[in-house]
Amino acid sequence: PAPAPPGGAAPAQSWLPPVFGGRPGAPPRAAAAAAARDFFLHLALNHSVVPEVVNGATHLCASSPDELAFVSAAEMFGLTFWARDAARGLVTVLDRGGGGAPVEHQIELLDVFPYESSRKRMSIVVRLPTALLPPGSSCREVIYTKGADAVLLQALRQGQTQEVVRHAEETLQEWSEMALRTLVFCRRELPNFAEWRARYDQATHDPEEMRAYRAGDLCAITRLQAELEVDLELQGATAIEDKLQDGVPEALADLRAAGIKVWMLTGDKVGTAKNIAAACSILPSGIEPLEITEDACPALKQLTTAELLRVHTAHCELLSVPADQWQNPAATAAAERLYEEAVTASLEPRFPVVGAVRQALEDRAAEFRAEEAASAGVSGRWWGGGGARGGARGGVGSGAMGGGAGGGWHALVLDEKSIELCMMLMPGLLAEVANGSRSVVACRARKDQKAVLLRLVRSRVEGAVCLAVGDGANDVAMLREADVGVGIIGKEGAQAVNNSDFAIGQFRFLRRLMFVHGRSVYRRLPTLIYYIFYKNIIETLVQYWFTTNAGWSGESPFVQIVINWYNMFYTAVPILAFAINDSDLPPAAAETQPRAYKVGVAARWYSHERFWRWQAEAAYASLVALLLPLLSMSASTGLGRGGSDVGGGSPGHFEIGAVVQNLVILGVTLRLVLELHAASALEAIAYFGSLLFWFANLIVFSEVDAPIGMCYGCWGAWNGVLAALAAPLPLLASLLALALMLLPRYAAKAYSAVRGSDLKAIRAAAAEEEAARARAARAPPPPTPPSLHFGHSASRRGFAFSIHESSARRALSMDT
């Protein structure tokens, strides 16, 4: 009974359903207790938790921490999930509610309809023992269904008390505003189960039906499952505390500071998603996003998915393109435009909300274009600009973020229905508005819709590169659709990790993965590409320039073994060491300075222009590497080989080749040294080791005859070339040529040093932050204020279970 109100009035009798607060006119306490017991039995049965014995102790293994929380909650209230016998189809539950010895119940598991994001629910069909039947019930076959409130509240039986449903909706809304993840639990007795089971068995034994079912298509199996999941009786609801991991808001803030747009694609309710987005600063307080959801625009509820599918089926032939034009973008765009016009003409007269949504998106797109034109050359197109705060347009909650000219924070909030509508009727407009928004939040999104949104960005936003981060099975399609997928190893199972490119333990580690490792690899790879072409173009063009001077004879000045080993040994190791170990910023500085990542986002490290500058430098270096030694050796006297004489005849082409090859290997190695930012033992070993190996080979080729059986051309032609290398004039010419080969890069580095670079400013900022942290560490800690404890509001009734082990078995609040 509720406490007596002030003034001595008689207390009102109230009954608390398993989740929702009490209300007048409720059944007696015994019936309420039986309903609560059946609700917790539902928690103990409808899940995929499996007990595992490890080192003699039983542990519960769950694919989702939510399910583990439900099982723990049921155990707290006396119903313990004990065992699962898949072979016999039995689930064992221990009933500890009587206060004495626990009673073991074996429940026969008849069927399981697994959770799918398209269905947004999971159901089990069981045969209960007589001891677990509610008072007055004789039907042992029962279906228990849990899922999203948007689905299950529409599937309740007609006789369900409207006051209970209204109270449920209010409580669920309150929980979503507290950023709790909610589920609704229902049941239904199945007196005609045998007849349904016969039809279901027939469908499941049909190979064609099973093939369609596994492919996710509509079939007799799904229709028969849906046949049971109607006329349900509301049991209650739960709220899960989906606490953010440590460092998530800070990591997201750094990602945005690095020039990365952040989208949040979630299956949570609109209220829950918006609160989590606000906690992560994806939707900062004080902004007014363009919101196209059923909450902001109730008229969207009238537009059912079935109606959208019917209209799509009626006009899908307009999307067909002739076989000879299917690769023609203009033809594809024209077909899409005809389809969109036909579907809009079919829907808009009956559903005016379609026009309202289009108008809202067009208005926002016009704002972006105006801001882009106003800020051209100032802020660029990446973030868009600021705008005046706007009111509602056409029944759709909208508004631009205020923030002054040249700035602002545009955001877009969508839900399942609006994603379906916009992807069918206006994908190009949606892509433009989403790309112009700084943040996008997609609520109630199915797993296929997450993938569709990524595909939309990749196909319609030029130059877009998408990185997806997920931790559950519902994120697999999104991870596989993205350019790069990152799976988080956690309590949601391993499916996300198994389908991702990278795996991390917590979300905050994404900062180091991107800002340290990702940035370093992205910075090194362009140099790797440039350099590989650079060194090979020099080696090839030197031989080409030589053959033009040798009467186009095709003669090479290099011996074959040097040509073969040029890429294998002489120049391979230094670039590998560079690509593995070079770093322009210390890891701590790169991780704490997000602006250092902007260079990669702007694609400044790799461009076709930089590539061709490297190759032009290679062509210039090849001319210098050949002409100066050739001219110096032609003017030199006393070479004693290859037809030269004291008077200064023509030098031998293999002598020229030895000098030029030595110059090329020295030049390309020192050219890479100029790209180094920090030298370590690895670089020293790689660079000096490669040069020492080359010099050792040169001595062997000059002083040792080729082994018996090896062709003379392998290196015999280079016997005695050390004399040519040590001749004064060729030696001076080689030093001069080496300096000229490196001159362009030296000049560029000198210009950069005089002009200044962002890298120096970033290093200075990182050093200042490090000094500030050191000062803070040396400072005495401030006094600890006394702890203050606040009680829960009495208006928040129901249960909320945490996924964390320390509080998974604890009810946050309960009225009695």
C-alpha positions in Angstrom: 0.0 0.0 0.0 1.1 3.5 -0.7 1.8 5.8 2.3 -1.1 8.0 3.4 -1.0 11.4 1.8 -0.7 14.6 3.9 -3.9 15.6 5.7 -4.8 12.1 6.8 -6.7 11.1 3.6 -7.1 7.3 3.0 -4.3 5.9 1.0 -5.1 4.8 -2.6 -4.7 1.1 -3.3 -2.0 0.6 -5.9 -0.4 -2.3 -7.7 3.0 -2.3 -9.3 3.3 -4.2 -12.5 6.7 -5.9 -12.9 8.2 -2.7 -14.3 5.8 0.2 -14.3 4.6 2.2 -11.3 1.4 1.4 -9.4 -2.0 2.6 -10.6 -5.6 2.7 -9.1 -7.8 -0.3 -9.5 -5.1 -2.9 -9.8 -5.5 -6.6 -9.2 -4.8 -8.0 -5.8 -1.3 -8.5 -4.5 -1.2 -12.2 -5.3 -1.9 -11.6 -8.9 0.7 -8.9 -9.1 3.2 -11.2 -7.5 2.4 -14.0 -10.0 2.8 -11.5 -12.9 6.1 -10.3 -11.5 7.3 -13.9 -11.2 6.4 -14.6 -14.8 8.2 -11.5 -15.9 11.4 -12.6 -14.2 10.9 -16.1 -15.6 10.9 -14.4 -19.0 14.3 -12.8 -18.1 15.7 -16.2 -17.1 14.5 -18.0 -20.3 14.6 -15.6 -23.3 18.3 -15.2 -24.0 21.3 -17.0 -25.6 23.4 -17.3 -22.5 25.3 -20.5 -22.1 26.8 -21.9 -18.8 30.4 -22.9 -19.1 32.5 -24.8 -16.6 36.1 -23.4 -16.2 38.4 -24.9 -13.6 35.5 -26.3 -11.8 33.6 -23.1 -11.6 30.5 -22.3 -13.6 30.5 -19.1 -15.7 27.9 -17.6 -17.9 29.0 -16.9 -21.4 26.8 -14.3 -23.2 27.0 -12.8 -26.7 25.7 -9.5 -25.2 26.3 -8.0 -21.7 22.6 -7.0 -21.8 21.5 -10.6 -21.7 23.9 -11.3 -18.9 22.4 -8.4 -17.0 18.9 -9.9 -17.5 19.9 -13.3 -16.3 21.5 -11.7 -13.2 18.4 -9.7 -12.5 16.2 -12.8 -12.7 18.7 -14.6 -10.3 18.5 -11.7 -7.8 14.7 -12.1 -7.7 14.8 -15.8 -7.1 14.8 -17.4 -10.6 18.3 -18.7 -11.5 19.1 -19.8 -15.0 21.0 -23.1 -14.3 21.6 -25.1 -17.4 20.8 -25.5 -21.1 20.5 -28.9 -22.7 20.5 -28.1 -26.4 20.3 -31.8 -27.4 17.1 -32.4 -25.5 15.7 -28.9 -25.8 15.5 -28.2 -22.1 16.3 -25.2 -19.9 16.8 -25.7 -16.2 15.7 -22.9 -13.8 16.1 -22.9 -10.0 13.3 -21.3 -8.1 14.6 -19.8 -4.9 11.6 -17.6 -4.3 10.0 -19.8 -1.6 12.6 -19.1 1.0 13.4 -22.8 1.5 15.5 -25.2 -0.6 15.6 -24.2 -4.3 13.2 -26.0 -6.6 14.4 -27.2 -9.9 12.2 -26.7 -13.0 12.8 -28.0 -16.4 11.3 -26.0 -19.2 10.9 -27.5 -22.7 12.3 -25.2 -25.3 10.1 -25.7 -28.4 11.4 -22.9 -30.8 13.6 -19.9 -30.8 13.1 -17.0 -33.2 16.5 -15.2 -33.0 17.0 -11.5 -32.8 17.3 -9.7 -36.1 17.7 -5.9 -36.6 15.0 -6.0 -39.2 12.6 -7.7 -36.7 13.9 -5.8 -33.6 12.8 -8.6 -31.4 13.6 -12.1 -30.1 11.1 -14.8 -29.2 11.1 -18.2 -27.6 8.3 -20.8 -27.5 8.3 -22.9 -24.4 6.2 -25.6 -22.6 6.1 -24.6 -19.0 5.7 -27.1 -16.1 2.5 -26.9 -14.2 4.2 -25.3 -11.2 5.2 -22.3 -13.2 1.8 -21.5 -14.8 0.2 -18.3 -13.6 -2.9 -18.7 -11.4 -6.0 -19.6 -13.4 -4.0 -20.6 -16.5 -4.0 -24.1 -18.0 -2.1 -23.5 -21.3 1.4 -24.7 -21.0 2.6 -23.5 -24.4 3.7 -19.9 -24.2 5.7 -17.5 -26.4 7.9 -15.0 -24.7 8.9 -12.0 -26.8 11.3 -9.2 -26.0 12.2 -6.3 -28.3 12.0 -2.6 -29.2 9.0 -0.7 -27.8 8.3 0.7 -31.3 7.6 -2.9 -32.5 6.1 -4.7 -29.5 3.7 -1.9 -28.3 2.1 -2.1 -31.7 1.7 -5.9 -31.4 -0.3 -5.9 -28.1 -3.7 -7.4 -28.0 -6.7 -5.1 -28.4 -7.9 -5.7 -24.9 -4.7 -4.4 -23.3 -5.5 -1.5 -20.9 -4.6 1.7 -22.6 -3.6 3.2 -19.2 -0.9 0.5 -18.9 0.4 1.2 -22.4 0.4 4.9 -21.9 2.2 4.5 -18.6 4.7 2.2 -20.3 5.4 4.7 -23.1 5.9 7.5 -20.5 8.3 5.4 -18.5 10.2 4.3 -21.5 10.5 7.9 -22.7 11.8 9.0 -19.3 14.4 6.2 -19.3 15.5 7.1 -22.8 16.0 10.7 -21.7 18.3 9.2 -19.0 20.3 7.6 -21.8 19.2 4.1 -20.8 18.7 1.4 -23.3 15.2 -0.1 -23.1 13.5 -3.3 -24.0 9.8 -4.3 -23.8 8.8 -7.9 -22.6 5.6 -9.5 -23.6 4.0 -13.0 -23.5 1.2 -14.9 -25.2 -0.5 -18.2 -24.4 -0.8 -20.6 -27.4 -3.8 -22.9 -27.1 -3.6 -23.7 -30.8 0.1 -24.4 -30.8 -0.1 -28.0 -32.3 -1.9 -26.7 -35.4 0.6 -23.9 -35.9 3.6 -26.3 -35.2 2.5 -28.6 -38.0 2.5 -25.7 -40.5 5.8 -24.4 -39.2 7.4 -27.9 -39.5 6.2 -28.2 -43.0 7.7 -24.8 -43.9 11.1 -25.5 -42.2 11.4 -28.8 -44.1 11.0 -27.0 -47.5 14.5 -26.4 -49.0 13.3 -23.4 -50.9 11.8 -21.8 -47.8 14.9 -22.5 -45.8 17.1 -20.9 -48.5 14.9 -17.8 -48.6 15.0 -17.7 -44.7 18.7 -17.9 -44.6 19.0 -15.1 -47.2 16.9 -12.9 -45.0 14.0 -12.8 -47.6 10.3 -12.8 -46.7 9.1 -16.4 -46.7 6.5 -18.7 -45.1 8.9 -19.2 -42.1 9.0 -15.5 -41.3 5.3 -15.2 -41.8 4.5 -18.0 -39.4 6.9 -16.6 -36.8 5.1 -13.2 -37.1 1.8 -15.0 -36.7 2.7 -15.9 -33.1 4.2 -12.5 -32.3 0.9 -10.7 -32.3 -1.9 -10.2 -29.7 0.7 -10.0 -27.0 0.3 -9.2 -23.3 2.6 -6.6 -21.9 4.7 -7.9 -19.0 7.1 -5.0 -18.4 10.2 -3.4 -19.6 13.9 -3.0 -18.6 16.5 -0.3 -18.9 20.1 -1.0 -19.3 22.8 1.4 -18.2 24.9 1.6 -21.3 27.8 3.5 -19.7 30.4 5.0 -22.0 33.9 3.7 -21.8 36.6 5.9 -20.3 37.9 8.5 -22.7 35.2 8.3 -25.3 34.1 12.0 -25.3 37.7 13.1 -25.3 38.6 10.7 -28.2 35.6 12.0 -30.3 36.6 15.6 -29.6 40.1 14.9 -30.8 38.7 13.2 -34.0 36.7 16.3 -34.8 39.7 18.5 -34.1 41.6 16.4 -36.6 39.1 17.3 -39.3 37.1 14.1 -39.2 33.3 14.1 -39.3 31.7 11.9 -36.7 28.5 10.0 -37.4 26.7 7.9 -34.7 24.7 5.0 -36.1 22.9 3.2 -33.4 19.8 1.0 -32.8 18.8 2.9 -29.7 15.7 5.0 -29.3 15.8 8.6 -30.4 15.9 10.0 -26.9 18.6 7.5 -25.7 20.7 8.2 -28.8 20.5 12.0 -28.5 21.4 11.8 -24.8 24.4 9.6 -25.6 25.4 11.9 -28.5 25.1 14.9 -26.1 27.3 13.1 -23.6 29.9 12.6 -26.3 29.6 16.2 -27.6 28.4 14.8 -30.9 25.3 17.0 -30.3 26.6 19.7 -28.0 24.1 21.5 -25.7 22.7 24.7 -27.2 22.5 23.5 -30.8 19.3 22.8 -32.7 19.9 19.9 -35.2 17.8 19.2 -38.2 15.8 16.3 -36.8 13.7 14.1 -39.1 12.3 11.4 -36.8 8.9 10.1 -35.8 9.3 12.0 -32.6 9.8 15.3 -34.3 7.4 14.6 -37.1 4.6 12.2 -36.0 3.2 12.2 -39.5 6.0 9.8 -40.4 4.3 7.1 -38.4 1.6 6.9 -41.0 4.1 6.1 -43.8 4.6 2.4 -43.2 7.4 0.2 -44.5 4.9 -1.9 -46.4 3.6 1.1 -48.3 7.2 2.1 -49.2 7.9 -1.4 -50.5 4.6 -1.4 -52.5 5.5 1.9 -54.2 9.0 0.7 -54.8 7.8 -2.5 -56.4 5.4 -0.6 -58.7 8.1 1.7 -60.0 11.4 -0.2 -59.7 11.5 -0.9 -63.5 12.3 2.8 -63.9 15.7 2.1 -62.4 16.7 -0.2 -65.2 19.4 1.0 -67.6 20.1 -0.5 -71.1 23.0 -2.9 -71.1 25.1 -0.7 -73.3 24.8 2.2 -70.9 24.9 0.6 -67.4 28.4 2.1 -66.9 27.3 5.6 -68.1 26.8 7.8 -65.0 24.5 10.2 -66.9 22.1 7.4 -67.8 22.1 6.0 -64.3 21.4 9.5 -62.8 18.6 10.0 -65.3 17.0 6.7 -64.4 17.3 7.5 -60.7 15.7 10.9 -61.3 12.7 9.4 -63.1 12.3 6.8 -60.3 12.3 9.5 -57.6 9.8 11.7 -59.4 7.5 8.8 -60.0 7.6 7.6 -56.4 7.2 11.1 -55.0 4.2 11.7 -57.3 2.7 8.5 -55.9 3.3 9.1 -52.2 3.1 12.9 -51.7 -0.7 13.4 -52.4 -1.5 10.8 -49.7 1.4 11.6 -47.3 2.2 15.3 -47.2 5.1 14.6 -44.9 7.1 13.5 -47.9 7.1 17.0 -49.3 7.8 18.4 -45.8 10.9 16.2 -45.5 12.1 17.1 -48.9 11.6 20.9 -48.3 13.5 20.7 -45.0 16.5 19.0 -46.7 16.4 21.4 -49.6 16.4 24.4 -47.3 19.3 23.0 -45.3 21.2 22.3 -48.5 20.5 25.8 -49.7 22.0 27.1 -46.5 25.1 25.0 -47.0 25.6 26.3 -50.6 25.1 29.9 -49.4 27.6 29.5 -46.6 30.1 27.8 -48.9 29.9 30.7 -51.3 30.2 33.2 -48.6 33.2 31.5 -47.0 35.0 30.5 -50.2 38.7 30.8 -49.7 38.3 31.3 -45.9 37.0 28.2 -44.2 36.6 25.9 -47.2 33.8 23.3 -47.8 34.8 20.7 -45.2 32.8 22.0 -42.2 30.3 24.3 -43.8 29.6 27.7 -42.2 27.4 29.2 -39.6 23.8 30.2 -39.9 21.0 31.8 -38.1 18.8 29.7 -35.9 15.7 28.7 -37.8 12.3 27.5 -36.8 10.3 24.4 -37.9 9.8 23.8 -41.5 6.9 21.7 -42.8 6.3 19.8 -39.6 9.9 18.6 -39.4 12.0 19.8 -36.5 14.9 21.7 -38.0 17.2 24.6 -37.5 20.7 25.7 -38.2 23.3 25.9 -35.6 24.0 29.5 -34.5 27.6 30.5 -33.9 28.3 33.6 -35.8 29.5 34.1 -39.3 32.1 31.8 -40.7 31.5 29.1 -38.1 28.7 27.0 -36.6 27.8 23.4 -36.0 25.3 21.8 -38.3 23.9 18.4 -37.2 21.4 15.9 -38.6 19.3 13.4 -36.7 17.5 10.6 -38.5 15.6 7.4 -37.5 14.7 4.2 -39.2 11.6 5.5 -41.0 13.3 8.7 -42.3 16.3 6.7 -43.5 14.0 4.5 -45.5 12.2 7.4 -47.0 15.2 9.5 -47.8 17.2 6.7 -49.3 14.3 5.8 -51.6 13.2 9.3 -52.7 16.1 11.7 -52.2 19.5 9.9 -51.7 21.4 12.7 -53.4 19.8 15.4 -51.3 20.4 13.4 -48.1 24.1 12.9 -49.0 24.5 16.6 -49.6 22.9 17.6 -46.3 24.7 14.8 -44.3 28.1 15.7 -45.9 27.5 19.4 -45.0 26.6 18.5 -41.4 29.4 18.3 -38.8 27.6 15.5 -36.9 25.0 12.9 -38.0 23.0 10.7 -35.5 21.0 7.8 -37.0 18.7 6.3 -34.4 16.8 3.0 -34.5 19.0 2.1 -37.4 19.0 -1.5 -38.6 22.2 -3.2 -39.4 21.5 -3.0 -43.2 20.7 0.7 -42.8 24.1 1.4 -41.2 25.7 -0.2 -44.3 23.4 1.7 -46.7 24.4 5.1 -45.1 28.1 4.3 -45.5 27.5 3.2 -49.1 25.6 6.5 -49.7 28.6 8.5 -48.5 31.2 6.5 -50.4 29.3 6.6 -53.7 28.0 10.2 -53.6 30.6 12.2 -51.7 33.7 12.7 -53.8 36.9 11.8 -52.1 35.2 10.4 -49.0 37.0 7.8 -46.9 34.9 6.1 -44.3 36.1 4.5 -41.1 33.6 2.4 -39.2 33.9 1.5 -35.5 31.7 -1.2 -34.0 31.6 -3.8 -31.3 28.6 -6.0 -32.0 27.1 -8.3 -34.5 24.8 -5.5 -35.7 27.8 -3.6 -36.8 29.2 -6.3 -39.1 27.6 -5.0 -42.3 28.7 -1.5 -41.5 32.3 -2.6 -40.9 32.4 -4.6 -44.1 31.0 -1.7 -46.1 33.5 0.9 -44.8 36.9 1.6 -46.3 38.5 0.7 -43.0 36.7 -1.2 -40.2 37.8 -1.2 -36.6 36.3 -3.8 -34.2 36.3 -3.2 -30.5 37.0 -6.3 -28.4 34.5 -6.4 -25.6 31.4 -8.1 -24.2 29.4 -8.0 -27.4 31.1 -11.0 -28.9 33.8 -11.4 -31.5 31.8 -11.0 -34.7 32.7 -7.3 -35.1 36.4 -8.1 -34.6 36.4 -11.0 -37.0 34.9 -8.8 -39.7 37.1 -5.8 -39.2 40.5 -4.7 -40.5 41.8 -3.7 -37.1 40.9 -4.6 -33.5 41.2 -2.5 -30.4 40.4 -3.1 -26.7 38.6 0.2 -26.0 37.3 3.1 -28.0 39.9 5.5 -26.6 42.6 3.4 -28.2 41.3 4.6 -31.6 43.1 7.9 -31.0 46.5 6.2 -30.9 45.6 3.9 -33.7 44.8 6.8 -36.0 46.9 9.7 -34.8 50.1 7.7 -34.1 50.1 4.5 -36.2 47.7 5.5 -38.9 49.3 8.9 -39.4 52.8 7.4 -39.4 51.9 4.8 -42.0 50.1 7.3 -44.2 53.0 9.7 -44.1 55.6 7.0 -44.9 53.7 5.2 -47.7 53.8 8.2 -50.1 57.5 8.5 -49.7 57.8 4.7 -50.2 55.9 5.0 -53.5 57.8 8.1 -54.6 61.2 6.6 -53.8 60.6 3.2 -55.4 59.8 4.9 -58.7 62.5 7.5 -58.2 65.4 5.0 -57.8 64.3 2.8 -60.6 63.8 5.7 -63.0 67.3 6.9 -62.3 68.8 3.5 -62.9 66.8 3.1 -66.1 67.3 6.6 -67.6 71.1 6.5 -66.9 71.3 3.5 -69.3 69.0 5.2 -71.8 71.1 8.4 -71.8 74.2 6.3 -72.2 72.9 4.4 -75.2 72.1 7.7 -76.9 75.8 8.5 -76.5 76.9 5.1 -77.8 75.3 5.4 -81.2 72.0 3.8 -80.0 73.7 0.5 -79.8 71.7 -0.7 -76.8 74.9 -1.4 -74.8 74.5 -1.1 -71.0 77.5 0.2 -69.0 76.5 -2.0 -66.0 77.3 -5.6 -65.4 74.3 -8.0 -65.1 74.8 -8.9 -61.5 74.7 -5.3 -60.4 71.5 -4.7 -62.4 70.0 -7.8 -60.7 71.1 -6.8 -57.2 70.3 -3.1 -57.4 66.7 -3.6 -56.2 67.4 -6.7 -54.2 70.2 -5.6 -51.9 71.8 -2.2 -52.7 68.7 0.0 -52.4 66.0 -2.2 -50.8 66.9 -2.2 -47.1 67.0 1.6 -46.5 63.5 2.3 -47.8 62.2 -0.7 -45.8 63.7 0.8 -42.7 62.2 4.2 -43.5 58.8 2.7 -44.1 58.8 0.8 -40.8 60.5 3.2 -38.4 60.6 6.8 -39.5 58.8 9.3 -37.3 58.5 13.0 -37.6 56.7 13.4 -34.3 57.2 11.6 -31.0 54.2 9.2 -30.4 53.0 11.3 -27.4 53.0 14.5 -29.4 51.2 12.9 -32.3 48.5 11.5 -30.0 47.9 14.8 -28.2 48.0 17.1 -31.2 45.0 16.2 -33.4 45.9 19.0 -35.9 48.9 17.0 -37.0 46.5 14.5 -38.5 44.8 17.2 -40.7 47.6 17.0 -43.2 46.6 13.4 -44.0 42.9 14.3 -44.2 43.7 17.1 -46.7 45.7 14.5 -48.8 48.8 16.7 -48.7 51.3 13.8 -48.3 50.3 12.1 -51.5 49.3 13.9 -54.7 50.0 13.4 -58.3 51.8 16.7 -58.4 54.3 15.5 -55.7 54.7 12.2 -57.5 55.6 13.8 -60.8 58.0 16.3 -59.0 59.9 13.3 -57.6 60.1 11.7 -61.1 61.2 15.0 -62.7 63.9 15.1 -60.0 64.9 11.6 -60.9 65.2 12.5 -64.6 67.4 15.5 -63.7 69.5 13.3 -61.3 70.0 10.7 -64.0 71.4 13.2 -66.4 73.8 14.7 -63.8 74.9 11.2 -62.7 75.9 10.3 -66.3 77.1 13.5 -67.9 79.6 14.7 -65.3 81.5 11.4 -64.9 81.4 10.9 -68.7 82.8 14.3 -69.4 85.4 14.1 -66.7 86.6 10.7 -67.7 86.7 11.7 -71.4 89.0 14.6 -70.3 91.0 12.5 -68.0 94.4 10.9 -69.0 96.1 7.7 -68.1 93.0 5.5 -67.6 94.8 2.6 -69.3 91.5 0.7 -70.2 88.9 0.6 -72.8 90.9 2.3 -75.6 91.9 5.4 -73.6 95.4 6.7 -73.9 97.7 9.2 -72.3 96.5 11.8 -74.6 92.9 11.4 -73.4 90.9 9.1 -75.6 87.5 7.6 -75.0 87.1 5.8 -71.7 85.8 2.2 -71.6 82.0 2.0 -71.1 82.3 -0.5 -68.2 84.6 2.0 -66.5 82.0 4.7 -67.0 79.4 2.3 -65.8 81.3 1.5 -62.5 81.6 5.3 -61.7 78.0 6.0 -62.7 76.6 3.1 -60.8 78.5 4.1 -57.7 77.2 7.6 -58.0 73.6 6.4 -58.5 73.6 4.1 -55.4 75.2 6.8 -53.3 72.8 9.4 -54.6 69.6 7.5 -54.1 70.6 6.5 -50.6 71.5 10.0 -49.5 68.3 11.3 -51.2 66.4 9.1 -48.8 68.5 10.3 -45.9 67.2 13.8 -46.6 63.7 12.5 -46.0 64.5 11.1 -42.5 63.1 12.9 -39.5 64.8 10.9 -36.7 67.7 8.5 -36.9 67.9 5.4 -34.8 70.0 2.2 -34.7 67.8 0.6 -37.3 68.3 3.4 -39.8 72.1 3.4 -39.1 72.4 -0.3 -39.7 70.1 -0.2 -42.8 71.8 2.8 -44.5 75.4 2.2 -43.6 75.0 -1.6 -44.0 73.7 -1.2 -47.6 76.5 1.1 -48.6 79.2 -1.1 -47.0 77.7 -4.1 -48.8 77.9 -2.2 -52.1 81.5 -1.1 -51.5 82.5 -4.7 -50.6 80.8 -5.9 -53.8 82.7 -3.2 -55.8 86.0 -4.4 -54.4 85.2 -8.0 -55.2 84.1 -7.1 -58.7 87.2 -5.1 -59.3 89.9 -7.4 -57.7 88.4 -10.9 -57.9 87.9 -12.8 -61.1 84.5 -14.3 -61.8 84.3 -17.9 -60.7 84.8 -20.6 -63.3 81.6 -21.3 -65.0 80.1 -17.9 -64.4 79.8 -15.7 -67.5 82.3 -13.0 -68.0 79.6 -10.4 -68.3 78.3 -11.1 -64.8 81.1 -9.1 -63.4 84.4 -9.9 -65.2 84.1 -6.8 -67.3 84.4 -4.7 -64.1 87.8 -6.2 -63.1 90.1 -3.3 -62.2 87.5 -0.5 -62.2 88.7 0.8 -58.8 91.5 2.6 -60.7 88.8 4.6 -62.6 86.9 5.3 -59.4 90.1 6.6 -57.6 91.2 8.8 -60.5 91.3 12.5 -59.3 89.2 14.1 -62.0 86.4 11.5 -62.0 86.4 11.5 -58.2 85.9 15.3 -58.1 83.3 15.1 -60.8 81.5 12.4 -58.8 81.4 14.6 -55.6 80.2 17.5 -57.7 77.5 15.4 -59.3 76.4 14.0 -56.0 75.9 17.6 -54.7 74.0 18.6 -57.8 71.8 15.5 -57.6 70.7 16.4 -54.0 70.5 20.2 -54.7 66.7 20.3 -55.4 65.8 18.6 -52.2 68.3 20.7 -50.2 66.8 23.9 -51.7 63.3 22.8 -50.8 64.3 22.0 -47.2 66.0 25.4 -46.9 62.9 27.2 -48.2 60.7 25.3 -45.7 63.1 26.2 -42.9 63.0 29.9 -43.8 59.2 29.9 -44.3 58.5 27.8 -41.2 56.3 24.8 -41.0 53.3 23.5 -39.0 55.4 20.7 -37.7 57.6 23.0 -35.7 54.5 24.6 -34.2 53.0 21.2 -33.3 56.3 20.1 -31.7 56.4 23.3 -29.6 52.8 22.9 -28.5 53.4 19.3 -27.5 56.5 20.3 -25.5 54.5 23.0 -23.8 51.7 20.6 -22.9 54.2 18.1 -21.6 55.8 20.8 -19.4 52.4 21.7 -18.1 51.6 18.1 -17.2 55.0 17.8 -15.4 54.2 21.0 -13.4 50.8 19.7 -12.5 52.3 16.4 -11.4 54.7 18.2 -9.0 52.0 20.4 -7.6 50.3 19.2 -4.3 46.9 17.6 -4.7 43.9 19.8 -3.8 41.9 18.9 -0.7 39.1 16.4 -1.3 35.6 17.9 -0.8 33.1 16.0 1.3 31.0 13.5 -0.5 27.3 14.3 -1.1 24.7 11.6 -1.6 21.4 12.3 -3.3 18.5 9.9 -3.4 16.6 8.8 -6.5 13.6 10.7 -7.6 10.4 8.9 -6.5 8.8 9.6 -9.8 11.3 7.3 -11.6 9.8 4.0 -11.0 10.8 0.6 -12.4 14.0 -1.3 -12.8 17.3 -0.4 -14.4 20.0 -3.0 -14.6 23.7 -2.2 -15.3 25.8 -4.2 -17.6 28.8 -3.8 -15.3 29.8 -6.7 -13.1 29.8 -4.6 -10.0 26.2 -3.7 -10.4 24.7 -6.2 -12.8 22.8 -7.9 -10.0 21.5 -4.7 -8.4 18.1 -3.1 -9.1 18.6 0.7 -9.2 15.1 1.4 -7.9 11.9 -0.4 -7.1 8.5 0.7 -5.6 6.5 -1.7 -3.4 
